[in-house]
Amino acid sequence: MPDPVDKRAWFRNTPLAVALAAPQLLLVLLFFYWPSGAALYWAFTLEQPWGGGNVFVGLDNFRAIFGDPLYWNSVGRSVVFALASTLLAMGLGMLLALAVDRRLKGHAGFRWALIWPYAIAAPAAGLAFRFLLSPEAGMIAYLNHSFPGLWNPVVNGWQAMLLIIVAYSWKYVAYNFLFLLAGLQSIPRSVIEAGAMDGARPLRRMWDLQLPLLTPTIFFLLVVNLTDSFVDSFGIVDLTTEGGPNKATELLVYKIYSDGFKGLDYSGAAAQSIILMILVIALTFIQFRFVERRIHYS
């Protein structure tokens, strides 16, 4: 018998609890632990020519990766993409959230419309931007006709990088907007009104009152945006640039796919996936270890 003073709830139907948890546990096993275990196996082995099983090679796959300048180029491109897309998506999300929170004219319609882009799949967003920013059609074609060569991400590497940054950020603006708006609306209106009564202008109130109170939400979004930019950018890259031109947009996650499924280097791709997982974990740890110190939750 449980202690009568104990206020915890006791669930006595163990078979029902197991049945309810089994689908989620099965999904985690099939789509996380099993692929992770297979990636570890492939990362430390090498498939023999013409099949016939794998041979244990230790750290040879990792040595080959770290000695490949193309791999380090993809690391640099991924870092640039992550920082630029995070700043753009969070900055625009903050501006839109502040505008809606102030209840400007038409704020209800904007609030409803700005949430929907996040529901669009990344490949669909990439395909849409591929056509919208195509140098052969639409407004861009008129600009290129007046200024030849102004915009052509098919041959210009930095323009192709800008294309995938804009396409990826457009999708995540809605995600950031939703959380930032919720954070702004959770701030007591009496705090904002007190600042206004003291003579603080809207920009001053935003900088001195709203942003400090939003730091927990901003920190959460910073972690999510940075980590997702390393692993959730495949659909955008594949449908817009396919890693080109001349590998200018070949991010880490796309290089894993390209080496594994196009180059058939399964062991090298598996080793790269392990490195990417460690990189994301390290990045998250650094953010919690150093950035969170500046966050106040009360």
Stockholm file with secondary structure:
# STOCKHOLM 1.0

chainA/1-298         MPDPVDKRAWFRNTPLAVALAAPQLLLVLLFFYWPSGAALYWAFTLEQPWGGGNVFVGLDNFRAIFGDPLYWNSVGRSVVFALASTLLAMGLGMLLALAVDRRLKGHAGFRWALIWPYAIAAPAAGLAFRFLLSPEAGMIAYLNHSFPGLWNPVVNGWQAMLLIIVAYSWKYVAYNFLFLLAGLQSIPRSVIEAGAMDGARPLRRMWDLQLPLLTPTIFFLLVVNLTDSFVDSFGIVDLTTEGGPNKATELLVYKIYSDGFKGLDYSGAAAQSIILMILVIALTFIQFRFVERRIHYS
#=GR chainA/1-298 SS CCCTTCCCCCCCCHHHHHHHHHHHHHHHIIIIIHHHHHHHHHHTEEECTTSSCEEECTTHHHHHHHTCHHHHHHHHHHHHHHHHHHHHHHHHHHHHHHHHHTTCTTHHHHHHHHHGGGGSCHHHHHHHHHHHTCTTSHHHHHHHHHSTTSCCTTTCHHHHHHHHHHHHHHHHHHHHHHHHHHHHHTSCHHHHHHHHHTTCCHHHHIIIIIHHHTHHHHHHHHHHHHHHHHHSCHHHHHHHTTTCSTTTTCCHHHHHHIIIIISCCHHHHHHHHHHHHHHHHHHHHHIIIIIGGGCCCC
#=GC SS_cons         CCCTTCCCCCCCCHHHHHHHHHHHHHHHIIIIIHHHHHHHHHHTEEECTTSSCEEECTTHHHHHHHTCHHHHHHHHHHHHHHHHHHHHHHHHHHHHHHHHHTTCTTHHHHHHHHHGGGGSCHHHHHHHHHHHTCTTSHHHHHHHHHSTTSCCTTTCHHHHHHHHHHHHHHHHHHHHHHHHHHHHHTSCHHHHHHHHHTTCCHHHHIIIIIHHHTHHHHHHHHHHHHHHHHHSCHHHHHHHTTTCSTTTTCCHHHHHHIIIIISCCHHHHHHHHHHHHHHHHHHHHHIIIIIGGGCCCC
//
